[in-house]
């Protein structure tokens, strides 16, 4: 009973307790005029309870007249006419009778509150929370984080509001847009007033907003837009309750990103997801962040060599690596640590940073790939793929290293992408198979001879030294290769074809 009374007085569950003939909050006056038969309420009726949840004039026909009285905004309003603000009123002769009525009226709100709390404690996806809240509020709602990124919204509502449509399409609220005046006004009201309020939108349309506050800081905003029906006091109370549940959700959720100002990290994640349709959208989003980008962007991607690491472990490793690298910012993305390096230098890492990072990677059984540099932050998704490619190539070739630089493996990356298509042997120069067969049959070494010759840029002296043979022996073998394969080793096109074929051949052997 104590819980019920608390909810009544606080207005938390959309019901209001008041006495007949008195004003509530100086806005609503409970009259004694019966709507259906215009008869007087019996004198023993002392208490009424206002249910704000349902404003439906058709429903009044089926309600007994003794259970229905008229609520008007002012005591001077004409009580003979049903005003637009008329609400369903339940009356009772005693508090005990009122409590019985209250249980029936508020049961759905209690059930909804319990269900919402249960979902929060189960750590479900935020969209399930929105779906639960929408069942009681029914109007469209949207949740934005502190960087104006859309965390969730009710997709089943087609809202005729320009800001809503643009925000849903982009995935974030563009505060620089001309259409966002209502949103900017809403943010100003949230900053200058309490944590929740109602405000007008267009014409007679209204919206409600609620700040989700955690540890004294706003981490998200809930916006409820009037579409299906007017926003009532009860809706506003439920919205406030939903905001409190979201604060609890963010506090207990396994992702800790809501506890800090992580707007730059969220932008990086959205770039990696390729959510921005053009650079203008990205620039507008970056304006909301206290960050001045430098000239060159690099991506360093880190992953474990052997064991799976959970998000907590990845976060600890990420924090340790950020201490080794200047001008860097990290996010956890697809079970990788993705570090954005942004400075004016042409190289991603200094010599000392490379040495320290290599030592850290080896000690912790990690490997990393470094991308090329670009001058546009919108290229981060491509740089991320380069860093992953560098790791794949290093592991594919079995290189004895933990830090792989994409710029050192550009040709290998092209060949690696080609190898993954399959049926690579059909693209090799026929000389390779011919020399393999000849060496196996005769016990010769023509294939290694040709490889050494090509690796030394066709310089006979260096090739003979690598093979530990006389230069004359090398010349003899090269002529034998030309005769056997019917090729001219002075033809640059033939040399390029052979070099490319041997690169492919090396990848096949590594595989």
Buried (B, 14 or more C-beta within 10 A) or exposed (E): EEEBEEBBEEBBBBBBBBEBEEBBEEEBBBBBBBBEEEEEBEEEBBBBBBBBBEBEEEEBEEBEBBBBBBBBBEBEBEBEEBBEBBBBBBBBEEBEBBBEBBEEBBEBBBEBBEEBBEBBEEEBEBBBBBBBBBEBBBBBBBBBBBBBBBBBBBEEBEBEBBBBEBBBEBBBBBBEBEBBEBBBEBBEBBEEEEBBBBBEBEEEBBBBBBBBBBEEEBBBBBBBBBBEEEBBBBBBBBBBBBBBBBBBBBBEBEEEBBBEEBBBBBBBBBBBEEBBEEEEBBEBBBEBBEEEBEEBBBBBBBBBEEEEBEEEEBBEBBEEBBEBBEEBBBBBBEEBBBBBBBBEBEBBBEEEBBEBBBEBBBEBEBBBBBBBBBEEBBBBBBBBBBBBBBBBBBBBBEBEEBBBBBBEBBEBBEBBEBBEEEEBEEEBBEBBEBBEEBBEEEEBBBBBBBBBBBBBEBEBEBBBBBBEBEEEEBEEBBEBBBEBBEBEBEEEEBBEBBBBBBBBBBBEEBE
